[in-house]
Amino acid sequence: MANNQSVRRHLDAFTRGRIIGKLEEGLSVTRTAIRGFSSGRPRRTTPADGRYIVLQARRNRRQTAGEIARHTTQATGRPISRFTVARRLHGGGLFARRPVRCVPLTPAHRRRRSLWCREHRNWRDNEWGRVLFTDESRFSLSSDSHRILIWRERGSRNHPSNIIERDRYGGRGVLVWGGIMLGSCTDLHIFDAGSVNRTRYCNEILLPYVRLFRGAMGLQFLFMDDNAPCHRTVAAEQLLESEDIERMDWPARSPDLNPIEHVRDFLGIRLAARTLPPVTIRELRLALQDEWAAMPQQLIDTLILSMGRRCETCLAVRGDHIP
């Protein structure tokens, strides 16, 4: 090797650890250097204050930064602003995010969800591909202006402490119904004003849409709808039986297992992204129909083929809410 050629030295793990530790202490390995004087403004909080702020946010994730600042000021006797609190929370890995809204689950619901997922976790793609997943969704003209924020860590969106359980319907808008399956989807049906009872469900949904798909697919067709009261009437059961339509067993309170829920989210995002959002019910109906028709089939297929993973995820959290 030539004399003027440098030789690279590789540090072992122990030496690297010593160096990093000394740097974190503000020292050098040989103790010949110390952290220099900083010309910036000194922090108003101590490391203990920072830990206290993070602890307060984790104990009550719905507190605002201002509320945490007031509690910390009372505890320490030093004035601390909400901006300082926000910086300490960010440093502790907590960020203000909207909580996920999910329907309430009892232990019985969780057990039933886990049982259903165990029964379907090993289904193949062609088995999921014969299911027509359906659901009703409500879309509103007005946005939810009363949303609150919570403090949470990255990647913890569906942690139980970051969820607000709330029943699904409420507010002014339109109620729609749709169905998706591998390689296809129904038209979007928009209900006229009024509640959906057994007669409307049979005449407006089962006969014109579900029966059509059953006729096209034959005996392999499997129909999925949730346990809403109008879905489980004697009239609906008799109609499905007379048309030889097999209904999929579905666990109660499980919209998050239904892949069409993500289609609803897609439509909501597309509506919000419009340059001119709808301001009347008529405009909302037209916009929903346009966005449904423009929805990529690839998106639908990806959601259908995610069912196996959804089952595994639900089992991993013992039947609790999943993304």
C-alpha positions as CSV (number, residue, x, y, z in Angstrom):
1,M,0.0,0.0,0.0
2,A,1.3,3.4,-0.9
3,N,2.5,5.7,2.0
4,N,0.3,8.5,0.9
5,Q,-2.9,6.4,0.9
6,S,-5.2,6.8,3.9
7,V,-6.4,3.9,5.9
8,R,-10.0,4.0,7.1
9,R,-10.5,2.9,10.7
10,H,-13.8,1.3,11.7
11,L,-15.0,1.9,15.3
12,D,-16.4,-1.0,17.3
13,A,-19.9,-0.7,18.8
14,F,-18.6,0.0,22.3
15,T,-16.5,3.0,21.1
16,R,-19.3,4.4,19.1
17,G,-21.6,4.2,22.1
18,R,-19.0,6.1,24.3
19,I,-18.7,8.8,21.7
20,I,-22.5,9.2,21.4
21,G,-23.0,9.2,25.1
22,K,-20.3,11.9,25.7
23,L,-21.8,14.1,22.9
24,E,-25.2,13.9,24.5
25,E,-23.6,15.0,27.8
26,G,-22.0,18.0,26.0
27,L,-18.5,16.5,26.4
28,S,-15.9,15.1,24.2
29,V,-14.4,11.6,24.6
30,T,-11.1,13.0,25.9
31,R,-12.9,15.6,28.0
32,T,-11.0,18.5,26.3
33,A,-14.1,20.1,24.9
34,I,-17.4,21.3,26.5
35,R,-20.6,22.6,25.1
36,G,-20.2,26.2,24.0
37,F,-22.3,29.2,25.2
38,S,-25.5,29.6,23.1
39,S,-26.6,33.1,22.2
40,G,-30.3,31.9,21.9
41,R,-32.9,32.6,24.5
42,P,-32.8,30.1,27.3
43,R,-35.7,27.7,27.7
44,R,-38.5,28.6,30.0
45,T,-39.0,25.0,31.0
46,T,-36.7,22.4,32.6
47,P,-36.5,18.8,31.4
48,A,-38.8,17.9,34.3
49,D,-41.3,20.5,33.1
50,G,-41.2,18.9,29.6
51,R,-41.9,15.5,31.1
52,Y,-44.8,16.9,33.1
53,I,-46.3,18.5,30.1
54,V,-46.2,15.2,28.1
55,L,-47.6,13.3,31.0
56,Q,-50.5,15.7,31.3
57,A,-51.3,15.3,27.6
58,R,-51.2,11.6,27.8
59,R,-53.5,11.5,30.9
60,N,-56.1,13.6,29.2
61,R,-55.6,13.7,25.4
62,R,-58.4,16.1,24.8
63,Q,-56.8,19.0,26.7
64,T,-55.8,22.0,24.6
65,A,-52.3,23.4,24.7
66,G,-53.7,26.4,26.6
67,E,-55.2,24.2,29.3
68,I,-52.0,22.3,29.7
69,A,-50.1,25.6,29.9
70,R,-52.3,26.8,32.7
71,H,-52.0,23.6,34.7
72,T,-48.2,23.6,34.2
73,T,-48.0,27.3,35.3
74,Q,-49.9,26.5,38.5
75,A,-47.7,23.5,39.2
76,T,-44.4,25.2,38.6
77,G,-45.1,28.8,39.5
78,R,-43.6,30.0,36.3
79,P,-45.6,31.4,33.4
80,I,-45.6,29.0,30.4
81,S,-47.3,29.8,27.1
82,R,-49.3,27.4,24.9
83,F,-46.7,27.7,22.2
84,T,-44.0,26.4,24.6
85,V,-46.4,23.6,25.5
86,A,-46.9,22.7,21.9
87,R,-43.1,22.6,21.3
88,R,-42.5,20.3,24.3
89,L,-45.3,18.0,23.2
90,H,-43.8,17.8,19.7
91,G,-40.5,17.1,21.3
92,G,-42.2,14.3,23.2
93,G,-43.7,12.8,20.0
94,L,-47.2,14.1,20.5
95,F,-49.1,16.0,17.7
96,A,-52.5,17.5,17.6
97,R,-54.8,15.3,15.4
98,R,-58.5,14.7,15.1
99,P,-59.7,11.6,16.9
100,V,-61.1,8.7,14.9
101,R,-64.9,8.4,15.2
102,C,-66.1,4.8,15.7
103,V,-69.3,3.2,16.8
104,P,-69.3,2.0,20.4
105,L,-68.2,-1.6,21.0
106,T,-69.1,-3.8,24.0
107,P,-67.1,-6.9,25.0
108,A,-69.8,-9.1,23.3
109,H,-69.3,-7.1,20.1
110,R,-65.5,-7.6,20.2
111,R,-65.9,-11.4,20.8
112,R,-68.3,-11.7,17.8
113,R,-65.9,-9.7,15.6
114,S,-63.0,-11.9,16.6
115,L,-65.0,-15.0,15.9
116,W,-66.0,-13.8,12.4
117,C,-62.4,-12.9,11.6
118,R,-61.1,-16.3,12.7
119,E,-63.7,-17.9,10.4
120,H,-62.7,-15.8,7.4
121,R,-59.0,-15.1,7.9
122,N,-58.0,-17.9,5.4
123,W,-60.4,-17.0,2.7
124,R,-58.8,-16.8,-0.8
125,D,-59.1,-13.9,-3.1
126,N,-61.6,-15.7,-5.3
127,E,-63.8,-16.3,-2.3
128,W,-63.8,-12.6,-1.4
129,G,-64.3,-11.8,-5.0
130,R,-67.8,-13.3,-5.0
131,V,-69.1,-10.9,-2.2
132,L,-71.1,-7.8,-3.0
133,F,-70.2,-5.4,-0.1
134,T,-72.9,-2.8,0.5
135,D,-73.7,0.0,2.9
136,E,-75.6,3.2,3.3
137,S,-73.7,6.5,4.0
138,R,-74.8,10.0,4.8
139,F,-73.2,13.0,3.2
140,S,-73.7,16.5,4.6
141,L,-73.6,20.0,3.0
142,S,-72.1,21.5,6.1
143,S,-68.7,20.5,7.5
144,D,-68.3,19.4,11.1
145,S,-67.2,22.7,12.7
146,H,-67.2,21.3,16.2
147,R,-64.3,18.9,15.8
148,I,-61.8,18.6,18.6
149,L,-58.1,17.8,18.5
150,I,-56.2,15.2,20.6
151,W,-52.6,14.8,21.3
152,R,-51.2,11.5,20.0
153,E,-48.1,9.8,18.8
154,R,-47.4,9.0,15.1
155,G,-48.8,5.7,14.1
156,S,-51.3,5.6,17.0
157,R,-54.4,6.7,15.1
158,N,-56.6,3.7,16.0
159,H,-55.4,3.3,19.6
160,P,-58.4,3.1,21.9
161,S,-57.4,6.3,23.8
162,N,-57.5,8.2,20.5
163,I,-61.0,7.2,19.4
164,I,-64.3,8.9,19.9
165,E,-67.2,6.4,19.8
166,R,-70.3,7.9,18.2
167,D,-73.3,6.6,16.3
168,R,-73.1,7.1,12.6
169,Y,-75.9,9.3,11.3
170,G,-76.9,12.8,12.1
171,G,-76.9,16.2,10.3
172,R,-78.5,17.6,7.2
173,G,-77.6,16.0,3.8
174,V,-78.5,13.0,1.7
175,L,-78.4,9.2,2.4
176,V,-76.9,7.0,-0.4
177,W,-76.5,3.3,-0.9
178,G,-73.8,1.6,-3.0
179,G,-72.2,-1.8,-3.5
180,I,-68.7,-2.9,-4.5
181,M,-67.2,-6.2,-5.5
182,L,-64.1,-7.4,-7.3
183,G,-64.2,-6.1,-10.8
184,S,-67.5,-4.2,-10.5
185,C,-69.7,-2.0,-8.6
186,T,-73.4,-1.0,-8.5
187,D,-74.7,2.4,-9.4
188,L,-75.0,4.9,-6.6
189,H,-78.5,5.0,-5.2
190,I,-79.6,8.3,-3.6
191,F,-82.6,8.0,-1.4
192,D,-85.3,10.7,-1.5
193,A,-86.2,12.4,1.8
194,G,-87.6,10.2,4.5
195,S,-86.4,7.2,6.4
196,V,-85.5,3.9,4.8
197,N,-88.0,1.2,5.9
198,R,-88.5,-2.4,4.9
199,T,-90.6,-1.5,1.9
200,R,-88.1,1.0,0.5
201,Y,-85.2,-1.3,1.1
202,C,-86.8,-4.1,-0.8
203,N,-88.2,-2.0,-3.6
204,E,-85.3,0.4,-4.0
205,I,-82.3,-1.8,-3.2
206,L,-82.8,-5.5,-3.2
207,L,-85.0,-5.8,-6.3
208,P,-83.3,-3.4,-8.7
209,Y,-79.6,-3.8,-7.6
210,V,-78.9,-7.0,-5.6
211,R,-81.2,-9.3,-7.7
212,L,-79.4,-8.0,-10.8
213,F,-76.0,-9.0,-9.5
214,R,-77.3,-12.4,-8.3
215,G,-78.6,-13.0,-11.8
216,A,-75.3,-12.1,-13.4
217,M,-73.1,-14.2,-11.1
218,G,-75.3,-17.2,-10.4
219,L,-75.2,-19.4,-7.3
220,Q,-71.7,-18.3,-6.2
221,F,-73.0,-14.8,-5.5
222,L,-72.8,-13.7,-1.8
223,F,-74.6,-10.6,-0.5
224,M,-73.3,-8.6,2.4
225,D,-75.3,-5.9,4.2
226,D,-75.0,-4.9,7.9
227,N,-77.5,-5.4,10.7
228,A,-79.5,-2.2,10.3
229,P,-83.2,-2.8,11.3
230,C,-84.6,-2.3,7.8
231,H,-82.1,-4.9,6.5
232,R,-83.2,-7.7,8.9
233,T,-87.0,-7.5,8.5
234,V,-89.1,-10.6,7.6
235,A,-90.0,-8.9,4.3
236,A,-86.3,-8.6,3.3
237,E,-85.5,-12.2,4.4
238,Q,-88.4,-13.6,2.4
239,L,-87.4,-11.6,-0.7
240,L,-83.8,-12.9,-0.5
241,E,-85.1,-16.4,0.0
242,S,-87.5,-16.2,-3.0
243,E,-84.7,-14.9,-5.2
244,D,-82.2,-17.5,-4.0
245,I,-79.8,-14.9,-2.7
246,E,-77.4,-16.0,-0.1
247,R,-76.7,-13.4,2.6
248,M,-73.3,-13.2,4.3
249,D,-73.3,-13.4,8.1
250,W,-72.0,-10.1,9.4
251,P,-70.9,-9.1,13.0
252,A,-72.8,-6.2,14.5
253,R,-71.1,-2.8,14.9
254,S,-68.5,-3.6,12.3
255,P,-68.4,-0.9,9.7
256,D,-64.6,-0.8,9.9
257,L,-64.5,-4.4,8.6
258,N,-66.5,-3.4,5.5
259,P,-64.2,-2.3,2.7
260,I,-66.8,0.0,1.3
261,E,-66.2,2.3,4.3
262,H,-63.0,3.5,2.6
263,V,-65.1,4.2,-0.5
264,R,-67.2,6.6,1.6
265,D,-64.0,8.3,2.8
266,F,-62.8,8.6,-0.8
267,L,-66.1,10.2,-1.9
268,G,-65.9,12.6,1.1
269,I,-62.3,13.6,0.2
270,R,-63.3,14.1,-3.5
271,L,-66.2,16.3,-2.5
272,A,-64.1,18.5,-0.2
273,A,-61.5,18.9,-2.9
274,R,-63.9,20.3,-5.4
275,T,-63.2,23.9,-6.5
276,L,-66.8,24.7,-6.0
277,P,-68.2,22.5,-3.2
278,P,-71.9,21.7,-3.5
279,V,-74.1,24.2,-1.6
280,T,-77.6,22.8,-2.3
281,I,-79.0,19.3,-2.0
282,R,-79.4,19.0,-5.8
283,E,-75.7,20.0,-6.3
284,L,-74.7,17.4,-3.6
285,R,-76.6,14.7,-5.3
286,L,-75.0,15.4,-8.7
287,A,-71.5,15.7,-7.3
288,L,-71.9,12.4,-5.5
289,Q,-73.0,10.6,-8.7
290,D,-70.1,12.2,-10.6
291,E,-67.5,11.1,-8.1
292,W,-68.9,7.6,-7.8
293,A,-68.8,7.2,-11.5
294,A,-65.2,8.4,-11.6
295,M,-64.0,6.1,-8.9
296,P,-61.2,3.9,-10.1
297,Q,-62.0,0.2,-10.2
298,Q,-58.4,-0.5,-9.1
299,L,-59.2,1.2,-5.8
300,I,-62.2,-1.0,-5.3
301,D,-60.3,-4.2,-6.1
302,T,-57.5,-3.2,-3.7
303,L,-60.0,-2.8,-0.9
304,I,-61.7,-6.1,-1.6
305,L,-58.4,-7.9,-1.6
306,S,-57.5,-6.3,1.7
307,M,-60.1,-8.4,3.6
308,G,-57.7,-11.1,4.7
309,R,-55.4,-8.4,6.2
310,R,-58.4,-6.7,7.9
311,C,-59.3,-10.0,9.6
312,E,-55.7,-10.5,10.8
313,T,-55.6,-6.9,12.1
314,C,-58.8,-7.2,14.0
315,L,-57.7,-10.4,15.6
316,A,-54.4,-8.7,16.6
317,V,-56.4,-6.1,18.6
318,R,-58.8,-8.7,20.0
319,G,-61.8,-7.5,18.1
320,D,-61.3,-3.8,18.7
321,H,-61.5,-1.0,16.1
322,I,-59.2,-1.2,13.1
323,P,-58.2,1.4,10.5
